[in-house]
Amino acid sequence: MVETKKEFVARRLDEVIHEWEADAPAGGSGPEGSEGPLVTAQRHRAEIDTATDDRVDEIANAHPQIAQAWSSRGA
């Protein structure tokens, strides 16, 4: 079975979020109103299941390591 880009990006976001959550310092987030990479990744993961193909591309491109992994996976 071939993994779609949406499935690939969702899986990679899950991995990135898990790593960042494990490395997050205890005691809460940064300054109020700031949105760090963990929060951005969580927000993107929340919307990926219903995202259009164009939005999946935008989400992947917002995370260079995911976009790079997608483009090099079939090379």
C-alpha positions as CSV (number, residue, x, y, z in Angstrom):
1,M,0.0,0.0,0.0
2,V,1.3,3.4,-1.0
3,E,1.4,6.1,1.7
4,T,-0.3,9.3,0.6
5,K,1.3,12.7,1.3
6,K,-1.4,13.5,3.8
7,E,-0.7,10.3,5.7
8,F,3.1,10.8,5.5
9,V,2.9,14.4,6.8
10,A,0.5,13.4,9.6
11,R,2.8,10.6,10.7
12,R,5.9,12.8,10.6
13,L,4.1,15.6,12.5
14,D,3.2,13.0,15.2
15,E,6.9,12.0,15.4
16,V,8.0,15.6,15.6
17,I,5.4,16.5,18.2
18,H,6.4,13.5,20.3
19,E,10.0,14.5,20.3
20,W,9.4,18.2,21.1
21,E,7.0,17.3,23.9
22,A,9.6,15.0,25.4
23,D,12.2,17.8,25.2
24,A,9.8,20.6,26.4
25,P,10.8,22.2,29.7
26,A,8.5,21.6,32.7
27,G,6.5,24.6,33.9
28,G,4.5,25.8,30.9
29,S,5.1,27.7,27.7
30,G,6.9,30.9,26.9
31,P,5.6,34.4,26.9
32,E,1.8,34.7,26.5
33,G,0.7,35.0,22.9
34,S,3.8,33.4,21.5
35,E,3.5,30.4,19.2
36,G,6.5,28.2,19.2
37,P,7.2,25.3,16.8
38,L,5.6,22.7,19.1
39,V,2.3,24.7,19.1
40,T,2.5,25.2,15.4
41,A,3.0,21.5,14.8
42,Q,0.2,20.6,17.1
43,R,-2.1,23.0,15.3
44,H,-1.1,21.7,11.9
45,R,-1.6,18.1,13.1
46,A,-5.1,19.0,14.3
47,E,-6.1,20.2,10.8
48,I,-4.3,17.7,8.6
49,D,-7.0,15.1,8.5
50,T,-9.5,17.5,6.8
51,A,-7.0,19.5,4.9
52,T,-7.1,19.9,1.1
53,D,-4.1,18.8,-0.9
54,D,-3.0,22.4,-1.2
55,R,-3.2,22.9,2.5
56,V,-1.2,19.6,3.1
57,D,1.5,21.1,0.8
58,E,1.5,24.3,2.9
59,I,1.7,22.4,6.1
60,A,4.6,20.2,4.8
61,N,6.4,23.3,3.6
62,A,6.1,24.9,7.0
63,H,8.2,22.1,8.4
64,P,11.3,21.9,6.2
65,Q,12.4,18.5,7.6
66,I,9.1,17.0,6.7
67,A,9.1,18.6,3.2
68,Q,12.7,17.3,2.6
69,A,11.8,13.8,3.8
70,W,8.8,13.7,1.5
71,S,10.8,14.8,-1.6
72,S,13.6,12.4,-0.9
73,R,11.6,9.3,0.0
74,G,11.1,8.1,-3.6
75,A,14.5,9.3,-5.0
